[in-house]
Amino acid sequence: MPQTIQTQPPSTAEFEAAVTMRAHLTEQKTVLHALGYGGLIPFYALAAATAWGDPATQGLAQSLLAIYAATIVSFIGGIAWAMALLTRPEAPHLTRNLLVWSVIPPLMAAACFFAPLPARLWLLVMVLALAWIADKRFAKALGLPSEWIQLRAALSLLAIGALSWAASNA
């Protein structure tokens, strides 16, 4: 887990960059929400197939759900990598922590595939929860707009809900 990062107060340029980022996020809100919430469709479609589908295909739906969840976890790691590239040169510890963290979620997701179903789905629930906690801490250290972490929280909780639903019906 990343440690709490002590940062200097933002400079005028950093403050202006934060204002610009917030404005850009506001302009792109519709796209961000459409892509983010649209990405939940496979989670819920596969969870529904697990809960209500033909018993002969429920195992396949669980496997596909685990693969999709691991793909999303890898994407989340990639976001941390990108954030590391955008950190200030004066914050080398933050950059290093983000780079190290960026590879941990995909590795944890890959390790989940050593567990049988439905335990694999429960383990992926824990990976998504841990990734959200870490991202929330990093977002604060990076000074990201609250809208970003709110969207990230909603998407994570809904994905965790779908995985939990599928795992409890396996």
C-alpha positions as CSV (number, residue, x, y, z in Angstrom):
1,M,0.0,0.0,0.0
2,P,1.2,3.5,-0.7
3,Q,2.2,5.6,2.2
4,T,0.7,9.0,2.8
5,I,2.6,11.5,0.7
6,Q,3.6,14.9,2.1
7,T,3.5,17.4,-0.7
8,Q,4.2,21.1,-1.0
9,P,1.3,23.5,-1.4
10,P,0.5,23.8,-5.0
11,S,2.2,26.5,-7.0
12,T,0.2,29.0,-9.1
13,A,0.9,26.9,-12.2
14,E,-0.3,23.7,-10.5
15,F,-3.4,25.5,-9.2
16,E,-4.1,26.7,-12.8
17,A,-3.5,23.2,-14.1
18,A,-6.0,21.7,-11.6
19,V,-8.6,24.3,-12.6
20,T,-8.0,23.4,-16.3
21,M,-8.2,19.6,-15.5
22,R,-11.5,20.2,-13.6
23,A,-12.9,22.1,-16.5
24,H,-11.8,19.5,-19.0
25,L,-13.4,16.7,-16.9
26,T,-16.6,18.7,-16.8
27,E,-16.5,19.1,-20.6
28,Q,-15.9,15.3,-21.0
29,K,-18.3,14.2,-18.2
30,T,-20.8,12.6,-20.6
31,V,-18.1,10.6,-22.4
32,L,-16.4,9.6,-19.1
33,H,-19.7,8.4,-17.7
34,A,-20.9,6.6,-20.8
35,L,-17.6,4.7,-21.1
36,G,-17.3,4.1,-17.4
37,Y,-20.9,2.9,-16.8
38,G,-20.9,1.1,-20.2
39,G,-17.9,-0.9,-19.0
40,L,-20.2,-2.3,-16.3
41,I,-22.5,-4.0,-18.8
42,P,-20.2,-7.1,-19.2
43,F,-19.9,-7.3,-15.4
44,Y,-23.7,-7.5,-14.9
45,A,-24.5,-9.5,-18.1
46,L,-22.1,-12.2,-17.0
47,A,-23.2,-12.0,-13.4
48,A,-26.8,-12.5,-14.5
49,A,-25.8,-15.4,-16.7
50,T,-24.2,-16.9,-13.6
51,A,-27.2,-16.3,-11.5
52,W,-30.0,-17.1,-13.9
53,G,-28.4,-18.8,-16.9
54,D,-28.5,-22.4,-18.0
55,P,-26.5,-24.5,-15.6
56,A,-24.5,-25.8,-18.4
57,T,-23.1,-22.4,-19.2
58,Q,-22.8,-20.9,-15.8
59,G,-19.2,-22.0,-15.4
60,L,-18.3,-20.4,-18.7
61,A,-20.0,-17.1,-17.6
62,Q,-18.0,-17.2,-14.3
63,S,-14.8,-17.7,-16.2
64,L,-15.5,-14.9,-18.7
65,L,-16.4,-12.6,-15.8
66,A,-13.1,-13.4,-14.1
67,I,-11.2,-12.7,-17.3
68,Y,-13.1,-9.4,-17.8
69,A,-12.5,-8.3,-14.2
70,A,-8.8,-9.1,-14.5
71,T,-8.7,-7.0,-17.7
72,I,-10.3,-4.1,-15.9
73,V,-7.9,-4.4,-13.0
74,S,-5.0,-4.3,-15.5
75,F,-6.5,-1.1,-17.0
76,I,-6.6,0.4,-13.5
77,G,-2.9,-0.4,-13.1
78,G,-2.3,1.4,-16.4
79,I,-4.0,4.5,-15.1
80,A,-1.5,4.6,-12.2
81,W,1.3,4.2,-14.6
82,A,0.0,7.2,-16.7
83,M,-0.4,9.2,-13.5
84,A,3.2,8.5,-12.6
85,L,4.3,9.9,-15.9
86,L,2.4,13.1,-15.1
87,T,3.8,13.7,-11.6
88,R,6.0,16.7,-10.8
89,P,9.7,16.2,-10.9
90,E,9.8,17.5,-7.3
91,A,7.8,14.4,-6.2
92,P,10.1,11.4,-7.1
93,H,8.7,9.3,-4.2
94,L,5.1,9.8,-5.5
95,T,6.3,8.9,-9.0
96,R,8.1,5.7,-7.8
97,N,5.1,4.7,-5.6
98,L,2.7,5.1,-8.6
99,L,5.0,3.1,-10.9
100,V,5.4,0.3,-8.3
101,W,1.7,0.2,-7.5
102,S,0.8,0.2,-11.2
103,V,2.0,-3.4,-11.7
104,I,0.6,-4.7,-8.4
105,P,-3.1,-4.9,-9.3
106,P,-2.5,-6.9,-12.6
107,L,-0.2,-9.3,-10.7
108,M,-2.7,-9.8,-8.0
109,A,-5.5,-10.4,-10.6
110,A,-3.3,-12.9,-12.4
111,A,-2.7,-14.7,-9.1
112,C,-6.4,-15.0,-8.6
113,F,-6.5,-17.5,-11.5
114,F,-4.7,-20.1,-9.4
115,A,-7.9,-20.3,-7.3
116,P,-10.9,-22.3,-8.4
117,L,-14.2,-20.6,-9.1
118,P,-16.1,-19.1,-7.2
119,A,-13.1,-18.3,-4.9
120,R,-11.5,-16.6,-7.9
121,L,-14.4,-14.1,-8.1
122,W,-14.2,-13.4,-4.4
123,L,-10.4,-12.7,-4.7
124,L,-11.0,-10.4,-7.6
125,V,-13.6,-8.5,-5.4
126,M,-10.7,-8.0,-2.9
127,V,-8.3,-6.8,-5.6
128,L,-10.8,-4.3,-6.9
129,A,-11.5,-3.0,-3.4
130,L,-7.7,-2.7,-2.7
131,A,-7.2,-0.9,-6.0
132,W,-9.9,1.6,-5.2
133,I,-8.5,2.3,-1.8
134,A,-5.0,2.9,-3.2
135,D,-6.4,5.0,-6.1
136,K,-8.3,7.2,-3.6
137,R,-5.1,7.8,-1.6
138,F,-3.1,8.6,-4.8
139,A,-5.8,10.9,-6.1
140,K,-5.6,12.9,-2.9
141,A,-1.8,13.1,-3.2
142,L,-2.0,14.1,-6.8
143,G,-4.7,16.7,-6.1
144,L,-7.1,15.1,-8.7
145,P,-10.6,16.6,-8.9
146,S,-13.1,15.0,-6.5
147,E,-15.3,14.2,-9.5
148,W,-12.7,11.7,-10.7
149,I,-12.5,9.7,-7.5
150,Q,-16.3,9.8,-7.1
151,L,-16.7,8.3,-10.5
152,R,-13.9,5.8,-9.8
153,A,-15.7,4.9,-6.5
154,A,-19.1,4.4,-8.1
155,L,-17.6,2.2,-10.9
156,S,-15.6,0.1,-8.4
157,L,-18.5,-0.5,-6.1
158,L,-20.8,-1.5,-8.9
159,A,-18.2,-3.8,-10.3
160,I,-17.6,-5.3,-6.9
161,G,-21.4,-5.8,-6.6
162,A,-21.6,-7.7,-9.9
163,L,-18.6,-9.9,-8.9
164,S,-20.1,-10.6,-5.5
165,W,-23.5,-11.4,-7.0
166,A,-21.9,-13.9,-9.4
167,A,-19.7,-15.4,-6.7
168,S,-22.6,-15.9,-4.3
169,N,-24.6,-17.6,-7.1
170,A,-21.8,-19.9,-8.2
